[in-house]
Amino acid sequence: MSAGAVWRRFHDARVRAWISQAAVAGALVATIWYFVANASENMVKAGIASGFGFLWRTSGIDVPFRIVDYSPQGDILDLLWVGVANTLLVSLLGMVSATILGFLIGVARLSRNYLLRSLAGGYVEFVRNIPLLLFVFFWYFGVIRALPPPRGSWDLGGIAFLNNRGLYVPAPQDASVFAGAALVVASAVVVFWLLRRWARARQAATGEAFPVWLAGLALLAALPVAALVAAAAATPWDVPALRGFNFRGGFVLIPEFVALFAALVTYTAGFVAEVVRGGILAVGKGQKEAASSLGLTPGQTLRLIVIPQALRVMVPPMTSQYLNLLKNSSFGAAIAYPEIVSVFMGSALNATGQAIEIIAITLAIYLSIGLAVSAFMNWYNARIALVTR
């Protein structure tokens, strides 16, 4: 190739773009390599161990709350999994609950009732101007710790007890029976999905609507409840009982979990409410007038016309709120809830001293979970888009 051809190729826009991107990527890799090599050299000089072999050491750390099998005789990798599971538990439950509460508050902000609209607006303004850490402390010290001690517990039907050490509930002695109930619930969800698809095709072909949500109420509420009740009746239960100064038996939701969950839900719901309000206001006024002229009730207009169109505006900012809730779960470390930061960056770091590896693993876990949440929300956003590419 002649020198002139090479010069013309270099001046091609795409070639220059590739060269500039390769240069930036090379500079980034070189920078990361420099810091990693520098840190490794300093650790060797200081006599600090490096590598990820510590993950297979015996942890010797007890965790007061866990939903996965773990004992202090397990290794640090098991301890890490406990933190991940606890983080996912409070984050996923928080996302669902904050969405429901935020949606109700967002709709209430647009209500014609002055009192309801004012209360919802005041709640949103209050939440958005208070730091989350204060919410965590309020629920933990101001609400949970203010409950009576175990001997003065609130008796909830003789099977559950609430006190300042947590909520004690019965636990099944053999949970295998609930596998059948879970299968029934999964089958009901699949049947409802198929029924909804059939109802849409039928309405498109004949114009006749089918009461999908009425049938869905039976499939997704009555049938699963009946299956769970049958499974509960077929298995023996370990009911908590007061022995000495505390309750024994059953399963306990520790105060730290309850406080962190309540703080995340009540805090995030204020931001979700604004997203919902903005999405509803983004729907053109003509859409509501057209629905009214067709004889639709306000409830039908909201459910069938407004919300489906508002979702296309609401989903992207809702993704940000879900990611914020996931990251905000790390505030559990302030009240000793055993999530990733508390049990791994706290307990495991103190036991091993390998800060760089532990911080890197923690960052990678948060990044992976966040990317998974973003991927799911992007998939859902593409599903409801008006225009597909």
N, C-alpha and C positions, 0 to 999 in steps of 0.2 A: 504494500500500500504506500502510495507516495506521501510526501510530507504535506502537500496541499490537502489530500483527502483526509489525513489524520487531523489536520487543523480544522477542516470543515466539520468532521465528526465531533470534535471537541466542542464546537460552537452549537451543536444540536442541543435543544432545551432538555430533552429527556436524558441525554448522556450527562450533561452538567448536573442535573438533579440527582442522578445515581451517584456521581462522584462526590457531591456535597454530602449526601446521606451517608455514604461509606466513610467519609472523613469524620463526620460527627459520631458515627457508631464506633469507629476506631479510637477516637479521643475518649469516648465514654468508657470503653473497655480498658484502655490504658490507665485512666483515672482510678477505676475500681481496682485494677490489679495493683496499682501503686499503694493504695490504702490497705488492701489485704496483705500485701507483702510487708509493708511497714508495721502493721499490727502484729503479724506473725513473728517478725524479727524482735520486736519489743517484748512480746510474750516469752520468747525463748530466753532473752537476756534476763528477764525477771523471774525465770523459773516457773512460769505459769503453764499448766498443761493445756493442750489444745486438741481439737478433734471432737468427734461425736460419739466416742466410745462410752462416755459417761451415761448415755441414755440407757445402757444395759446394766448399770449399777443398781443395787438394792436401794430403794428410796428411803425407807424407814420413816416416812412422813404419813401421819394419819390425816384423813380428810373427813370432816364431820358430815358432809352431804355429798352424795354421789348417786348417779343413776346407772352406772356401769359397775361391773365386778372389779373390785380393787381391794388390796390389803397393803399395809405398810411393808410386808415382805416382798411385794412386787417391785419391778424396776421403775426407773424414772420415766421410761416411755409409757408405762401404764398410768403414771401420775399425770403425764401430759394429756393422755386420752381422757382422763377424768375432767381436767380443766376444759378441754374442747367440748365434751358432752354437756357440761354445766353451762358453758357459754352459749351453745346452740339451743339448749332448753329455754333459758331466759330470753334469748333473742327472738326465737321463732314464736314463742307464746306472746312476747311483747309486740311483735309485728302484727299478729292477728288481732290482739286486743286493742292496740292503739289505732288500727285501721277502723275497727267497729266504733270505738268511742269517738275518734276524730270525725268519722262520717256523720254521726248523729249530731255532734256539736256544729259541724260545718253547715248542715241542713238547717239546724236551729238558728244559726246566724242570719239566715235568709227568711225566717218565719215572719208572718204578719203580726204575730203576737209580740207586743212591745216588751213585756217582761221576759219572755223566753229569749228574744233576740238580744236584749241587754245582758242577761246572765251569760249567754254564750259568748258575746263580745268581750265582756269583762274577764271571763275565764281565759280566753285566747290572749288578751293583752297582758294578763298577769303571768301566764306561763312563759310567754316569749321574752319577758324581761327579768326572769329569775334564773340564776345559774342552776344547772342540773344537780350539782353537788349538794346544794341546799335542799333540793327535793329528796335526795337520797337520805340526808341526815334527818329531815323532817319525818319521813316515813319510818326510819329506823329508831330514832331516839324519841320523837314526839308522838308516834302512834304505837309501834310494835312494843317498844320497851315500856310504854305506859300501861300495858295490859297487866292484869293481876298475875301473881306467881302461880306455880303449878297447883298448890293446894286450894287456890281460889279460882281455878280455871272456869271458863265459860263452858258449860255442858251443852253440846249440840246433839240432842237426841240420845244421849247415853252411849254413843259410839264414836263421837269425835269431840275433841277438847282443844280449846284455844287459850293460850297463855303467853307470857312474855318469852317463852322458850320455843314457841312455834305452834303450828297447827298439827295435832296428832290425829291421824285418821286410820281406819282399819286397813290392813294389807292382806291380800289373798295368800294363803299358805301354798297353794298350787295354782300358778298363773297359766298353766297350759290350757285350761278350759277356755280362756279368753282368746286363744288362737282361732277357735271356731267363730267366736263373735266378731273378731277382726275380719275374718273371711266373709262373713255376712255383710259387714259394713262396706268392704271393698266391692262386693258384688252389687250392692245397692247403688253405689256411685257409678259403676259401669252401666247398669240398667238405666239409671237416670240420664246418663250421657247419651245413650242410644235412643231413649225416648224423646229427648230434646231434639236430636237430629231428625228423627222421624216426624215430629210435630212441625218443625220448620219446613221440611219438604212437603208435608201435607198442606200446610197453609199456603206455600208458594204455588202449589198445583190447584187447590180448590178454593182458596181464600177463607177457609174455615179455621178458626183458632181452636187449639186444644189446650185445656187447663193444665199446662205443664207444671206450674208451681204447686198446684193442688196435689197432683200426683207425686211431685218431688217431695212435698211435705210428708207424705206417707212413706216414701222410699227412704228419705234421708233423715227422718226424725222417728217415726213410729217403729219402723222395722229395726233400725239399729238399737233403739232403746229396748225393744222387746228382746233382742238377742243378748244385750248386755245384762238385762234383768235375769234372763234365764241362766246365763253364765255365772252371775253372782250368786244365784240360788243353788247352783250345783257345786260350788267350791266352799270349803271351810275358810273362815276369816280369823285373822289374828287381831283382836280388838285391844287397843291400848288401855292400860289400867294403871292407876296411881299406886306406886309401890315406893314407900319411903318419901323422899323429897322430889321425885320426878315420876313421869310416866314411863312405862315399859311396854314394849310390844307395838305392833302396828308400824306405820310409816309417818315420819315427821317432816313437815315442810319448815325448814329452819327460818328464823326471823330475817336473816340476811337475804334469803331468796325472796321472801314476801316483800321486804322493803325495796329491794332493787327492782323487782318486777313492777310494783306499784309506781315507783318513781319513773321508770322508763315509759310506762303506759301513759300516766297522767301528763308527763312532760311532752312526749312525742305527739300525743293526741292534739295538743294545741297547734302544732305546726301542720299536722295532717288536716285539721279543720280548715285552715287557710287555703290549703291546696284544693280541698273539696269545694270550698266557697268560690275560689277563682275559676275552677273548672265548670261549675254550674253557671256562673255569670258569663262565661265565654260562649255559651250556647245562645244563638241568636233569638231575639224576642219573637221573631216570626214563627219559629219552630213551636213555641208554646201556644201562640195564637192559633196556628194551624191545628194543633192537637185539640185545643178547646173547641174549635169550629167543627171538628169531627165527633164531638160528644165525649171525649175522654175526660175522666175525672182528674183532679189535681194529682192524686196518687198515681194513676196510670200514666199521666204525662211525665211525672218525675221518673218513674220506673222504666217506661218504654221509650221515651223520647229524649229526655234531658240527660239522664245518667249515661246511657250508651254513648252519646256524643261527648259528654264531659270527660269520660274515661280517656279519650284520646289526648286530652290536654293534661289530665291529672297524672297519668302513669309516669312520665319522665321525672317530675319533681317528687313523686312518691318514692321512686327508686332512691333518690338522695336521702329521703327521710329514713328509709329502711337501713341504708348503709350507716347513717348517723346513729341509729339505735344499736346496730351491731357494734360499732366502735365505742358507743357510750356504755356498753355493758362492762367495759373495763373499770368503770367507777365502782364496781362491786369490790374492788381491792380496798376501798376506803372503809368498808364495813366488814371486811374479811369474808366476803362471799367467795367460795373456792372456784373462781373462773380462771381463765388462762393466765392473766397477769398475776393473780394472787398466788396460785399454787405452783406455777412454773417460773415466772420471772421473780417471784418472791421466795417461796420455800425452796425450790430446786436451785435457784441461783445462790442462795445462802449456803446450801449444802455442798455445792460443787465449785462455785466461784468462777465458772466458765461463762462469763457475761456475754462475750461476742456471739458464741454459738447459740445461747439461749435467746438472746434478743433477735438473732437472725431467724431462728425457728418460729418465734412468736410473730414476727413481721410476716413471714411466709404464710402462716396459718390465717392470719387476718386477711391478707391479700387474697388467698385462695377462696375463703368463704365470701368475701366481698365480690370477687369476680363471678362466683357462682350465682349470687343474688342478682347481680347486674345482668348476667346472661339470661336468667329466667325472666326478669322484667323486660328485657329487650325482646325476647321471644314473644311474650304476651303483648307488648306494644305493637309488634309487627302483625300479630293476629287480629288486632282490633283496628288496624290502620284503615283509613278510607281508601287510600290508593296503595296497591301492592306493586313492588318493583320486581 
